[in-house]
Amino acid sequence: MPKLVLRVGVVGHLDLPERATVAPFVARVLSSLRQSLTAANGAYVDSFRPGSERPESECRLVTQLAAGADQLVADQAIRLGYALNGILPIDMPRYAEDLRRNPGVDADPAGELARLAASATALLELDGEVDDEARELTKRTYETSALTLLGHADVLLALVRSGAEKRRGGTRWLIDEAETRGMPVILVVVDALDRSHLAEGPVEARTETPLAGEDWAQRLVQSLLLQQTRSYEPSDWFEERFRAHVTANEAEWALQWNSGSARAPTLLRDWLARIREDYFSHWLWAERCANAYRDLYQGAYISISLLALTAVGGALLGALDAGWSTFGKWLELAALVVLLVLWQRARSRHWREGWLGYRLLEQQINHAAVLAVLGRTIPSVDSPALREFQREGAWIDRYLRAVLRQARLPSGRLEQPIVMEAGHLILSGMIDRQVDYYGAAIDVNRRANERLEVIAMVSLVLTLVTAALYLFVHYYAEQAWHWRVDPFRQVALGAGIFFPALAATLAAIRTQSEFLQLATRFRGMHAHLQVLRDRLARTLDEAAARAVPLLSAQIARYAMEAARSMLDEVSQWRSLLFTHEIER
């Protein structure tokens, strides 16, 4: 159970002459959020384990500690007991120089930076760039830092002035980016505080609520709580006993195999250890549940198909020999009863949904852990195309967000040795492993499809042969050679019923398993990831050969593209199979 954490990102103008009136208003907003989170903690814990021990909730402020709005909000947040998480666009000394060049109306923003940074529980110093001519941080540096902050926030607190211009990497731009992602935004209009409001909902249907009273904060916190956390958790003896015999494949943990690399910088090894503490237990749980439900679901539709074939065989016994009629009917009845019980349990216990849901969750947690090596996280993007499927599996996103919220921000400076080693770790632990998986899965699914098809065709050929043999005996051999036709009639009757039923059973298994379609999808993913792997490997080699600084943003783009592709593949697979009822 991840503890309840609310991460408030902050953005605002450097020039903030309204500090005296804005500061109390901001304090009231932050206080409302904290009080609402504390009040909701009991319900949150009970949604996991009713009556269990309740760890304290935590409010975090995620900020770039820039002059003006950032430092004002950070100061108020510390006073109210928030944990301060700083994300600086560049190392602290050069960032302090940049603040001195752009102080806004603050007297000593660099000194305030040092004071607030000393109070921070985590301080991530990104590897931004300085424009040598202008001697200022580049626009891309500001943009990267702002987007990193947005990825580590659940709600954005924006201090903005009416009529402010929009520029890339600036306040208005970041507000638009947050709204595109469907993130709640608390908009504090510094020159008209009475117009301040909470904007939330999908980008095409945002609703605005005035910041009056406590209701807005309570509703916001409630919307971020994790409800129905175990929608597909086994709740009966059968699933419990089955899952007890299913293990998680720990080798699938992307950071496991290289976490003790001797050549990794000390800071990176520390980060990997913290990432394991924050993510591994949640990933292991999702991995184990996904494997259990996969085996239940796949075993169910294979068993149902074979039970239907057994029922046909029971009916066939009575047709072939009257002496076996009673036994055949009992066999037919027993097979049909077990078939219906298994079918009903699979539907009522949501085996298919559980398998796909937990698999998507496991993949998301794994990718989030990989991206955390560079201080990034998987983006939360509202998808209109998949919104209905996301709503059906809302618990997945809620649980994932709870895991991401409780995970700690890496603390330290992203220097070149760390970026290079992180690049190799992502290349080998994330992309290479997945390329190998898809390569092997293509052959497995292709061969399974071919074998089932061959056996089905052989069954139909045997039916054809026995029918032709019966007609041959009936029209020629009985008269010419005095062969008895009755044995051949029985064989032809049995083969005419059993072998087509066997072929139909195998066809049903082929259709339900989607072997050929999966092989085709995996081939596309394999080719795409190979291109990413080659490009990332070439980038790392060129950086090492030329001793050219490699930015973490470059490595993060490769990792995010790989994660986005793999998550999209799982999501599309989930939407494709969503309408496949097990009885079909």
N, C-alpha and C positions, 0 to 999 in steps of 0.2 A: 504494500500500500504506500504510494508516494504521499508525502505530507502535503498539506494544502499551502500553496505559495501563490502569491499574486505579484507579477512583475510589471511595474509601471515605468514605461519609457517616457522620456521627457525631451521636448524640443521647443525652441523658442528663439526670439530675436536677441542679438547681442546688445542692441541699444534699448535699454529698458528704464526710462526715467520715471515710470509709474510704480517703482519698487515699493514705496510706502503703502500704497493702497492694494497692490497686487499680492504682497506677501501674506497678509492675513487671509485673503480669499483662498490662496493656494493651500495654506495650512488647514483651512476648513475642508477643502476637497480631499486632501491626503488623510486627514483625520476620519472623515466619513468612510473612506475606503477601508482603512485599517479596522475601524469598529465593526463594519459590516462583515469583514473577513473573519474576525474573531468570533462574531456571533454565529457565523455559518459553519464553523469548524466542526461542531458536534454532529450536524446533519451530514457533513462530508464524510467523517469517519464512519458513521453508522451506515452509509451507503456501501461501504466495504465490509465492515465487521461490526454489526450492532453490539453495543456494550463493551467494545474493546478499549484499551488504553488510548487516550487521545493526545497525540503529539501536538505541540503548539504550532499554530499557523505562522506564516512569515510573509511580511511585505518587503519587497525589494524595489529599489529605485535604480533603473538602468539609465545612465547618463554619460554624455561625452564631456561633462564638466567644463563646457565652454563658458565664456563670460556671459553676463546677463542672465537670461532665464534659467539656463542649466544650473548655474551656481546658486541662484536664489532658491530654486526648488530643492536642490540637494541639501542646502542648509536647513530648510524647513523639515525635510524628510528625516534627517538625522535626529533632530529634536523630538520627532514623533516616534522614534524607535524603528525606523526603516533600516534595512541592510542596504548599504550603498555599493552598487556595482558600477565601476567606471569602465567605459570603452573609449580609449583614446585613439585618434586617427594615426598617431605616430608616437615614437618614444617620448617620454615625459619631458626631458630637457628641451627638445626641439619644439614640442607642443607649447611649452611655457613661452618660448621665444615668439611663437605665432600669436599667442594671446597678448603679449606685450605690444605687438604690432596692430592688433585689432581688439582694443580693450573695451569698445563700446563706451558706456558712461562709467564703467567701474574704475576705481583708482588703482587697484593692484590685483588684476585677475590672475596673474601668475602666482602670487603669494596665496591667494584663495584656493587655487588649484592644488598647491602643495598641502595646505591645511586639510582640504576635503579628501585628497588622495590618501592622507595618513589615516583617515577614519574609514576608508573603504574596506569592505570584507573581500573584494576581488577587484583587481585592476588589470585589464587586458590592454596591452600596448600594441596596436597594430603596426604593420610595416608600411606606412604611407610614404609618399614622395614629396619632395620639395622642389618647386620650380626654381631653377638656378638663376634665371633672369629676374623674375619678380620677387624671389626670396620669400615665397609664400607656399603654403601647402596647395597642391594641385586640386582642381575640381574633382577629379576622380578619387582622390584621397578622402575628401569630404563625403562624397557619394558612398564610397565603400564603408566608411565608418557609420554613416547614417543607416544604411541598409543592415549592417551587422547589428546595430542597436535595435532596429525594428524586429529582427529575427528573434531577439532575446526578450521581447516584451509581449505582454498579453493585452495591454491597453496603453494607448499613447496619450500623454498629457501634453497638450500643445498650448503655449502662450503666444498668441498672435495678435497683431494689430490690424484693425480694419483697413482694407485696401492694400495690404502688403503685396508686393510683387512676388511672382513665382520664379525661382531660379533653381536649376538642377543642384541637388544637394542641400537646398535651403529648407526653411520651415514649411512653407506652403507645399512645396514639392513632396516632402516627406508625409504630410497629412494626406495628400492625394494617393500616395503609394500605400499608406495604411488603409485607406478606404477601399482601394482596389483589392486588397487582401481580405476585406470584410472585417477588419480589426476595429474594435470600439475606440473612439477618439473623444477625449474630454477636451473640449475647445474652450479655453479661457481667453476671452476678448479683452485685452489689457486696457484698452481705451473705452470700453463699454461693458463693464463686468456684468450688467444685468442681462446682456445677450449671450452670456456663456451657456453652453449646453453640452449634453452627451449625445454623440452621433453613433449609431450602431446599426447593424444589419447588413445585408448584401449590398454591393455597390450600386445596383440599380434601384434599390428600395431602402435607402437610409432613413431612419427615423431620428428625430431630435427631441430630447427631453431637457427642460431647463434644470439647472443645478440648484434647485430649491428643495430644502428638507433633506431627509435621508433616504427617501424611497429610491431615487435614481441609483445610489450606491448599492443598496441592498439588491435591486434587480440586476445590476451589472455583475455583482459577485455571484449571485445565484446562477446566472447564465453561464458562468465559467466553472461552476462546480461539476464534479463527475457524478452523474446519476446513472442508475442501472449499469453498474460497472461490470457485472458478470452475467450479461444477458444469455450467454451461451455456456456458462460454467456448468459442468456436469453436476446434476442435482439428484441422481438416483444411484442405486447400488451398482447397476450394470456399467454405466459410464465411469463411475469411481473405480471399480475393480479393473476395468479395461485400461484406464489411464495409468493405474499403478504399474502396469507392465510396459508402458511406453516411456522412453527416455528422450531427453533433448539431445540434439547433436551439437555438442559444444564446439566442435571444429568449425561450425558455421559462424561463430563469433568473429567478426572481421578483424578485431584488434588482438585477438587471443594469441595467435601464433608468434607475433613479433613484439609482444609487449615487454619482453625482457632483452631486447636487442642491445648488445654490448656497446655498439657504436652510437646509439641514440643519446643525444644530449641529456644531462641530468634533469633539466626542466621538463623535457618531453616525456621522460620516464615517469616523472611525478604526475604529469597530466594524464598519462595513460592509466596510471593507478587510480586517480580520482575518477576518470571516466568509467572505469570498471565498477567502482563503488556506486556510482550514480545510475548506471544503466544496466549492468549485467544481470542482476537478479530479475529485473522486469523483463528483459529480453528472454532470459531462460524460461520464465513462466510462459510467455507467449509462444516461444518455440515449442515447448513441450505440449501445450494445448493444441497448437496447430498440427503437430504430428499425430496426436491422439485422434482428433476429429478427422484428419485426412484418412487414417486407417479405418475409422468407423464408417465414414461415408463411402470410401472406395470398396471396403469389404461388404458394405450393405448392398450396393447395387450389383456386385458380382454374385453375392449370396442369393439375392432375390432372383436374379436370372437363372441361377443353377437350381433353385427351389422350384421355379416354374417348369424347368426341364424335368425335374424329378417328378412333379405332378403329372406331366405328360407320360413319363415312364410308368407311373402307377396305373394310369388309365389304360396304357397299352398292354399291361400284363393280363388284365381281364379279357381284352380283345383277342389276345393270342392263345390264352389257355384258360378255360372256365375254372379250373382248379385253383388258379392264382387270383381269381376275381376279387375275393374278399380281402386278401392281403393287399392287392393292388389298390383297392378303394381306400383302405386304411392309410396306405402310403401316400396316396393322392391327397386325402383329407389332412394328414399331418403336415405335408409339405405346404399346402395352401394356408393352413393356420399359422405356421411359423413365418411364412412369407408375409402375411398380413400384419402380424405382430411386429415384425422387423420394419416393415414399411411405415407403420404408424409411429413407432418409436423414432425412426429417423426423421420423420416430419415434425413430430411434437417436440423433440429435443434439439432440432435445428442443427443437425450434424453438418449439412452442407454449408450453411451460413457460418457456423462456428469455425470450420476449416478455413474458409476464405477470409473471414474476419481476423482470426488470430494470425494467419499467414501475412496478411497486409500489415498488421500491428508489429509483428516480429521484424519484418523488413524495414519498417519505418524507424523503429528503435535502433536497429543495427546501423542504418545509414546516419541517423542523428549522432550516434556515438563516433562514427568515422569523421563526420564534419566537425565535431567538437574538438578534434585534434588541432584544427586551425581556428578555433574560437567561433565557428559558424554553426548553424543548425539548419534543419530542413525547413523550407519556407512554408508558411500556412497560406495557401491560395484558395480562394473561393472558386469552385468550378461549377458553372451553370450546367454543363453537360452531364456531370456526375452527381448533381446536388441531391436528386432523389435517392440514389444509391447510398450517398453519404448519410442522408437522413435515416435510411433503414438501418445503417450500421453506425449510428451516432456515438454509441459507446466507444467505438474504436478511436475516434478522434478525441473524445473527452479523456480517455485513459492516456492516449499519447501526449496530449497537452499537459496532463497532470505530471507525467514522467519528465517532460521537457522543463516544466516549471520548477520542479524540485532539483533538477540537475544544476550543479554549481558552474558558474562562469570560470573558465581558466584564468589564472592570475599569473602574469609575467609578460615578458617582452618577446614578440615574434621576431627573433633574429634569424639570419640567413641559415645557419646550421639546422635550426628547428624546422624552418620551412622546407628545406631540401629533404630532410629525413621524413617529415610528414608526407611529402610528395611520394617518396618511395614506399612509405607505409600504405598510402591510399592506392598506389599503383598495384602493389602486391596483395594487400589484405582485402581490397575491395574489388578492383576491376579485374585483375588477373584471375582471382578465384571464381568470379562470376562468369568470365569467359570460358574457363575450364568446365564449369557446371553446365552452361548452355551447350557447349560442344558435346559433352557426354550425353546430355538429355536428348539432343537431337537424334542420336543413334538409338538410344533406348526406346524412344517413342516410335521411331520409324520401324524398328525391328518388331516391336510389339504389335503394331498395326499390320505389318506384313504377315506375321505368323498367324494371327487371328483370321486374317483374310484367307490364307492358304488352308487352314483347318476347315473353315466354313465352306470353301470351294470343294475340298475333298469330300465333305459330308454330302454336298449336293451331287457330286459325281457318283458317290456310292449309292445314293438314292436312284440316280438314273440307271446305273449298272444293274441294280436289283430289279428295277421295273422292266428293263429290257430282257433280263434273264427270265423273269416270270412269263413275259409274252412269248419268248422263244420256246420255253417248255410247253406253254399252253397251246401254241399253234403248230409246233413242229415236233419237239422231242417226245411229247407224250404219245403221239401216234407212231412216230418213226422208230423210237427206241424204247417205248413203254416206260418212260420216266414218270414217277408219280408227281402230280402237279401240286398236291396239298402242301408239302413242306415248302415249296417255292412260293406258294401263295402266302403262307405265314411270314416267311422272310421278307417278301415284298411289302406286305402290310406293315410289319414292324419297321422296316427301313423307311417306308414312305411317310411314316409318322415321326419316328425318332430323329432321323438325320435332318429333315427340314427344321424340326424344332431346335436341334443343336445349332444349325446354321443361324437361325433367328436369334438364339441366345448369344452367340458370339458376335453377331451383328449389333445387338443391343449393347453389349459390353464395349465394342469398338466405338459406337456412337456416343455412349455416355462418357467414355474416357477421353474422347477428343484427341486420340493419339496423333493422327495426321495433322490436325490443326495446330496442336501444341508444337509438333516438330517444325511446322512452317513458321509459327510465331517465334520460336526459339532461334531459328536460323536468322531471322531478321535482327533479333536482339544480339546474337553472337557477332554478326557483321558490324553492327553499330558500335558495340563495346570494343571490338578489335580496333576500329578506327580511333576511338577515344584513347585506348591503351597505347597505340603507336604514337599518337600526338603527344600524350603526356610523357611517355618515355623519351621522345625526341626533345621535348622542352627541358626535361631534367638533365639529359646528356649535354645539351648545348649550354645550359647554365653552368654545369660543372666544368666543361671544356674551356669556356671563354671567361669564366669567373665573373659572369654578369649577374647582378642581383636579381633574384627571382622573387616576385611578390606573392604573398599568400593568396591574394585575390585571384591570381592566375590559376593556382592549384585548386582553389575552392571552386572555380568555375567548372573544371573538369569533374571534380567530385560531385558537385550539384547536378551536372548534366547526367552523370552515370546514375546517381540516386533517382533523379527525375524519370529517367528512362525505365529503370527497373520497377519503380513504384507505379508508373503508368502501365507497365505490362501486367502487374498484379491487379491493378484497379480495373483495367479493361477485361481481364480474364474473369474477375469477379462479376462485372456487369454482364458479361456474355453468359456465364453460367447461372446467373441469378434466377432466370426463368426456367431453368431445367429442373423439373420436378423429378424426384428420384424414381417414381413409378414409371416414368417415360423411358 
